[in-house]
Amino acid sequence: MPDTFAWKEHGGQYGTAGIPDIIVCHRGHFIALEAKVGKNQPTKLQTVTIEQIHKAGGTAAVVRSVEDVKTIISELED
């Protein structure tokens, strides 16, 4: 995606618990994406982290598909 920098945050013993899976900077917007499959839900810590990102002025969401990601990014450009 043009004008986008993104990386996959790796969990486990060397990562920070609760940090969303994908961190993105798109045209100056901070975006954090927690990827889930099927009916899986974020943990309480992931939910708190998403809320903290919102309070700090960033965008954070649970996504389940590439379409979800495209929707989030397109809404920032409107």
Short mmCIF file of the C-alpha atoms (twelve columns), coordinates in Angstrom:
data_MODEL
# 
_entry.id   MODEL 
# 
loop_
_atom_site.group_PDB 
_atom_site.id 
_atom_site.type_symbol 
_atom_site.label_atom_id 
_atom_site.label_alt_id 
_atom_site.label_comp_id 
_atom_site.label_asym_id 
_atom_site.label_seq_id 
_atom_site.Cartn_x 
_atom_site.Cartn_y 
_atom_site.Cartn_z 
_atom_site.pdbx_PDB_model_num 
ATOM 1  C CA . MET A 1  0.000   0.000   0.000  1 
ATOM 2  C CA . PRO A 2  1.547   3.354   -0.964 1 
ATOM 3  C CA . ASP A 3  2.466   5.802   1.798  1 
ATOM 4  C CA . THR A 4  2.285   3.040   4.405  1 
ATOM 5  C CA . PHE A 5  4.779   1.569   6.849  1 
ATOM 6  C CA . ALA A 6  3.707   -1.529  8.779  1 
ATOM 7  C CA . TRP A 7  5.202   -4.292  10.867 1 
ATOM 8  C CA . LYS A 8  4.060   -7.460  12.563 1 
ATOM 9  C CA . GLU A 9  4.457   -7.350  16.318 1 
ATOM 10 C CA . HIS A 10 5.656   -10.741 17.534 1 
ATOM 11 C CA . GLY A 11 4.229   -12.025 20.781 1 
ATOM 12 C CA . GLY A 12 5.818   -14.430 23.178 1 
ATOM 13 C CA . GLN A 13 8.359   -13.929 25.922 1 
ATOM 14 C CA . TYR A 14 10.210  -11.156 24.065 1 
ATOM 15 C CA . GLY A 15 7.155   -9.116  23.058 1 
ATOM 16 C CA . THR A 16 4.957   -6.805  25.095 1 
ATOM 17 C CA . ALA A 17 1.683   -8.400  26.206 1 
ATOM 18 C CA . GLY A 18 -1.457  -6.779  24.817 1 
ATOM 19 C CA . ILE A 19 0.197   -4.969  21.886 1 
ATOM 20 C CA . PRO A 20 -1.877  -5.411  18.705 1 
ATOM 21 C CA . ASP A 21 -0.569  -7.773  16.017 1 
ATOM 22 C CA . ILE A 22 0.048   -5.211  13.278 1 
ATOM 23 C CA . ILE A 23 1.284   -1.644  13.772 1 
ATOM 24 C CA . VAL A 24 0.816   0.761   10.866 1 
ATOM 25 C CA . CYS A 25 1.692   4.331   9.983  1 
ATOM 26 C CA . HIS A 26 -0.382  5.426   6.992  1 
ATOM 27 C CA . ARG A 27 0.062   9.009   5.827  1 
ATOM 28 C CA . GLY A 28 0.806   10.137  9.373  1 
ATOM 29 C CA . HIS A 29 -1.989  8.148   11.034 1 
ATOM 30 C CA . PHE A 30 -1.104  5.642   13.765 1 
ATOM 31 C CA . ILE A 31 -3.110  2.435   13.331 1 
ATOM 32 C CA . ALA A 32 -2.971  -0.711  15.477 1 
ATOM 33 C CA . LEU A 33 -4.706  -3.861  14.267 1 
ATOM 34 C CA . GLU A 34 -5.514  -6.894  16.381 1 
ATOM 35 C CA . ALA A 35 -6.074  -9.817  13.992 1 
ATOM 36 C CA . LYS A 36 -8.588  -12.447 15.014 1 
ATOM 37 C CA . VAL A 37 -9.964  -15.492 13.220 1 
ATOM 38 C CA . GLY A 38 -13.559 -16.660 13.290 1 
ATOM 39 C CA . LYS A 39 -15.347 -15.860 16.531 1 
ATOM 40 C CA . ASN A 40 -12.151 -15.365 18.557 1 
ATOM 41 C CA . GLN A 41 -12.286 -12.242 20.721 1 
ATOM 42 C CA . PRO A 42 -9.509  -10.000 22.064 1 
ATOM 43 C CA . THR A 43 -8.284  -10.635 25.593 1 
ATOM 44 C CA . LYS A 44 -9.050  -8.139  28.339 1 
ATOM 45 C CA . LEU A 45 -5.493  -6.802  28.075 1 
ATOM 46 C CA . GLN A 46 -5.818  -6.397  24.294 1 
ATOM 47 C CA . THR A 47 -9.119  -4.555  24.770 1 
ATOM 48 C CA . VAL A 48 -7.559  -2.199  27.334 1 
ATOM 49 C CA . THR A 49 -4.629  -1.539  24.980 1 
ATOM 50 C CA . ILE A 50 -7.012  -0.715  22.109 1 
ATOM 51 C CA . GLU A 51 -8.866  1.715   24.403 1 
ATOM 52 C CA . GLN A 52 -5.567  3.374   25.422 1 
ATOM 53 C CA . ILE A 53 -4.626  3.846   21.765 1 
ATOM 54 C CA . HIS A 54 -8.012  5.497   21.110 1 
ATOM 55 C CA . LYS A 55 -7.521  7.823   24.101 1 
ATOM 56 C CA . ALA A 56 -4.093  8.805   22.734 1 
ATOM 57 C CA . GLY A 57 -5.649  9.784   19.396 1 
ATOM 58 C CA . GLY A 58 -4.691  6.701   17.407 1 
ATOM 59 C CA . THR A 59 -6.830  4.239   15.510 1 
ATOM 60 C CA . ALA A 60 -7.086  0.678   16.805 1 
ATOM 61 C CA . ALA A 61 -9.409  -2.142  15.874 1 
ATOM 62 C CA . VAL A 62 -9.972  -5.860  15.771 1 
ATOM 63 C CA . VAL A 63 -9.825  -7.073  12.164 1 
ATOM 64 C CA . ARG A 64 -10.825 -10.381 10.652 1 
ATOM 65 C CA . SER A 65 -10.081 -9.808  6.960  1 
ATOM 66 C CA . VAL A 66 -8.177  -7.699  4.467  1 
ATOM 67 C CA . GLU A 67 -11.487 -5.958  3.742  1 
ATOM 68 C CA . ASP A 68 -11.670 -4.850  7.387  1 
ATOM 69 C CA . VAL A 69 -8.208  -3.293  7.054  1 
ATOM 70 C CA . LYS A 70 -9.111  -1.551  3.792  1 
ATOM 71 C CA . THR A 71 -12.250 -0.118  5.384  1 
ATOM 72 C CA . ILE A 72 -10.356 1.273   8.375  1 
ATOM 73 C CA . ILE A 73 -7.725  2.927   6.179  1 
ATOM 74 C CA . SER A 74 -10.250 4.337   3.699  1 
ATOM 75 C CA . GLU A 75 -12.256 5.892   6.563  1 
ATOM 76 C CA . LEU A 76 -9.127  7.775   7.663  1 
ATOM 77 C CA . GLU A 77 -8.795  9.314   4.212  1 
ATOM 78 C CA . ASP A 78 -12.366 10.667  4.090  1 
# 
